[in-house]
Amino acid sequence: MKRAAEFTPQKLEYLKLLAKQYPTVQQASTEIINLRAIQNLPKATEHFISDVHGEFEAFQHILNSASGVVREKIDDLLGASVPRSDRDQLATLIYYPEEKLEEIERETEDMREWYRITFHRLIDLCCLVSAKYTRSKVRKAMPKDYAYIIDELIHTHFEQNEADKRGYYENIINTIIDLDRASNFLIQLCELIKRLAVDHLHLVGDIFDRGPGADVIMDALMEYHSVDIQWGNHDILWMGAASGSRTLVATVLANSLRYNNLEVIETGYGISLRPLSVFADEVYRKCDVSRFQVKIAKEDEGSFSERDKLLAARMHKAITMILFKLEGQKIRRNPSFHMDDRLLLDKVDYQNRTVEIDGVTCPMLDTDFPTVDPKDPYALTPQEDALISTLTRSFRHSEKLQRHVRFLYSKGSLYRVYNGNLLFHGCIPMAADGRLLSFSVGCKDLSGKEFLDYADLTARRAYYNRPGSPERQFGMDFLWWLWCGRNSPIFGRDRMTTFERRFVEDESTHTETKNAYYTLYNDPAVCEGILREFGLEESHSHIINGHVPVKSRKGESPVKGGGRLIVIDGGFCKAYQKTTGIAGYTLIYNSACFRLVAHQPFAGREEAIRKNWDITSTSQIFDRLERRATIHDTDNGRRMQDQVDDLLDLLRAYRSGAIVESHKT
């Protein structure tokens, strides 16, 4: 038994503070019992999603269905007693309760009986999905207005002879229906089931670009009960634009114009592109813009006139030329980026229509650059300078965009270590021989975890440091480096060849060589080395990765490194699905196993509601745990164990007399 002298002075002071919270042996003992009981509960379910790229309908469906977890629970509970069609309808009801209920009310004659049967099924589902949680946690998850009623219903267990409890249960349901609160109560039950099906969501990067609803996805994430985000390169792009980087504003606009994805900018974030359209129509009216034709989906082609397409191409070229100039200024301002080979505007020979790339003279397809001064090619014209400043102010003053980006910063990071797994979007930059690449980008020879920690901090300075300060300016420049810098951990290539793809016919110049990581990660030893770099040595630790779509159509597996690394970018974005052959991977990690889920393309929200269509998915268990994981095995469980250890020390201090109990009289 430790006496006062056996506790260090610092430990004793800490225990005295702890004693204010637990002033008696009984209270300290009760808390130890509570914590150990919680530690023995099964580990709750984690859900991993990556590279959603603005595809908000598919994302929302995956979120609602928890990648099949909700349907799995329905089938476990009702598969032997309820027809498939009824289970399909119940699943759709849980995913989209308000919309599906409207349809059911139109088509069902006896809604009272339907409500009675459906309430029984939903309450039984609530019991099933709440089994992993303490009653207190379940109660906190319940809608405030119905918390007492739902708590009663899911904890009223009646046996064959307990007619009174059965009657009590039925009377609650009948009263809800009689008071015309059935629809509202049903919606709340459905939301609770989705809330309890998954305890925590991981979004492993690339919320933005390509698809039309990144802002809708951000709204959904902000309402989600528990989420973390690993920044992808496209997220960093928007974070930089919101921070006030003129270069990244130009990049966002060039990308959005290229893929005809202006809805997020104009409608979602209320940013007017009229200044750009007026400038482009005036300055680029007589220019060759054939290399800047906007990509329009076949189903949307009828919505755009030839004049619309021409104006979009002019806008695309105008902002791209501004971008090349701003990038050149940034490269010259930051020699530590080592990107001088990307300075190409000053290598253009207008008389011979060529450009020098890596010492090779290449013919150009377009040298019609009305705003470029060959003597000072990276200087903006006064009109360009005023335009990009106006557009940047619009990004800075978009209240909704700023709210979303603050959320990205508060819930996001470049990487995360969570419950024994390492999550990041892009790569851990490596040399061909397997060594970790070191960087001196505003720092001195940092690699691996140290460099990612530095990069995370510098990315935050771009948004939070004082406007106009050197720290904020470098932070914004650094965000651009993260977007396209050589072997950046979220870009993972040697260069971004936008200039070549726009102006040079020779496709060999378009190549963007991937970092060696994307070859080496097939080696289990390499993956284990990366995990050790981040302090992970458990047998069931994994790297969970996004960024590079898995080409399932060509037989590529998302499981790498002997099962140590999982790539969950499978083509959420419609533009990638021809290459990948599927519509995305997601990952489920519960108390029993890691399960990879491959999804087929989503037919759309309306079809899902009307026809009870779910996303067709196939799942693969790639790592089964030897025993069922408990909360004790999680990060939170380890924090609880620290609390238990401190409370045990407090008990020893009480019993040895080192600290005196405080009994209130």
Secondary structure, DSSP 8 states (H G I E B T S, - for coil): ---GGGS-HHHHHHHHHHHHHS-SHHHHHHHHHHHHHHHTSB---EEEE---TT-HHHHHHHHHHGGGHHHHHHHHHHTTTS-HHHHHHHHHHHHSHHHHHHHHHHH-S-HHHHHHHHHHHHHHHHHHHTTTS-HHHHHHHS-GGGHHHHHHHHT----TT-HHHHHHHHHHHHHHHHTT-HHHHHHHHHHHHHHHH-SEEEE-S--SSSSS-HHHHHHHHHHSSSEEEE--HHHHHHHHHHHT-HHHHHHHHHHHHHTT--HIIIIIS----HHHHHHHHHHSTTS--GGG-----GGGGGG--HHHHHHHHHHHHHHHHHHHHHHHHHHHH-GGG--GGG--GGGEETTTTEEEETTEEEEBS----TT--TTSTT---HHHHHHHHHHHHHHHT-HHHHHHHHHHHHHEESEEEETTEEEESS---B-TTS-B-EE-SSSSSEEHHHHHHHHHHHHHHHHHS-TT-HHHHHHHHHHHHHHHSTT-TTT-BS---HHHHHHB--GGGG---B-THHHHTTSHHHHHHHHHHTT---TT--EEE-SS---GGGT--SEEGGGTEEE--S--SGGGHHHHSSS-EEEEE-SSEEEEEEE-----HHHHHHH-----EEEEEEEE-SS--BGGGSHHHHHHHHHHHHHHHHHHHHHHTSS------
